[in-house]
Amino acid sequence: MLGDNLVASAVSGEDEVVEAIELNSREHFVVGVQWHPERTYSTSAFSRRVFADWVRAAEQFEPRRIEESVAEK
């Protein structure tokens, strides 16, 4: 069972083990993978896509003001 708002985005065809997850949220970029895409970057288009999406999300990231991220007491 996955946590709240997590989606299995890759599952092994052999034993149905979850190989990758994503957070179902437009506000945050969250991807978890169970392999080393940096090792297959030069040979795998999918691994390159993981990095490209991460770079795109980082470029578009706008942090909240500190006043917005700290709970009021």
N, C-alpha and C positions, 0 to 999 in steps of 0.2 A: 504494500500500500504506500502510495506517495503522499507527501505532505500537501497542505492546502495550496491550491492553485498551481501545483506542479503537474506537468504533462510528460508522459513518456514519449519521446520523439524518435527513439531508435530502440528496437528490441531484437535480440538475437533470434534468428530463425531456427536455430538448433534446439535451444532450451528455454526460449522466451525470457531470458534474463534482460532486464532493462540496461541498455548500453548508453543512453543519453536522456537527459531531462531538460525541460525548459520551464520557466515561470510564465504562467499565462497572465501577463501584465504588460501594458504598453508603457508604463512608467519606469520599468527597470529592465535591464538586460541581464538575464540570468540563464546560463547554459552550463550544464554539467555533463562531462563525457567520461567514459570509462576506457579510454585509450589515450595515446599520446599523439595528438594531431601534429605537434611540432616534429615528430619523427617521420611523418608521412607527408609533410607539406609539399615536398618537391614531386611526389608521385600521385597524390590524391587531390582531386578537385574538391571533394567534400571537406577535407582538412583545410584547404585554402579558403573555402567559404566560411568555415568557423572563424578563422582569423579575420577575414574581411568584414564579417558582420560585427565582430567585437570592435574592430577599429572604427567602423561607422558609428556604432553606439557610443564609443568614447568621444568621438569628434562632436557628436550631437548633445552630449551630456551637459546639463546645466545644473550645478548644485543649488540646493535651496539655501536661502539666507540662514545664518545660524539661528536667528530668532524664530524661524519657521520649523527648525528641526529639533529644538529643545522644548520639552514639555513645560508648560506653565505650572507653577506651584501655587 
